[in-house]
Amino acid sequence: METPFLLYHFNLNDDGQALPTTLTGKIASKYLIDSEEQERRKAEMKKICIQCHSTDWVNNQFTKLEKNAEDTDRMVLEATKLMNEGWERGIAGLFLQLFSEGNIDVLNSTILSTFKFQ
């Protein structure tokens, strides 16, 4: 049997996932460009942006981008912790059963009766 394409082209992080960081934020630096190369590329990108935008505008956009990434990482980590706790307590499997084919109508009617949509 041939190995799927994705397995050839992704390296795994310390959690065994094909992601650039672990779910706790540890960077899989072995497989990524180093910080010096990241800064070089960022500077090149800023040079392109500055051709049409002011330096302040470009710097603000990069600041927003970095803040967005930090916020996203924090939220994903919290959601992952909740899911892990659900699996540890045995309730995540119950949640998945709610979405099984036989229960989807019951779930839909429960959601519709719980929330009043206007």
RAHU-V639060 format. One record per helix or strand of 3 or more residues. SS is the DSSP state (alpha for helix, beta for strand). FROM is the first residue (numbers start at 1). LEN is the number of residues. If there is no record, write none. Layout:
# RAHU-V639060
SS:FROM:LEN
SS:FROM:LEN
This chain:
# RAHU-V639060
alpha:5:5
alpha:29:3
alpha:35:16
alpha:55:35
alpha:92:7
alpha:101:14
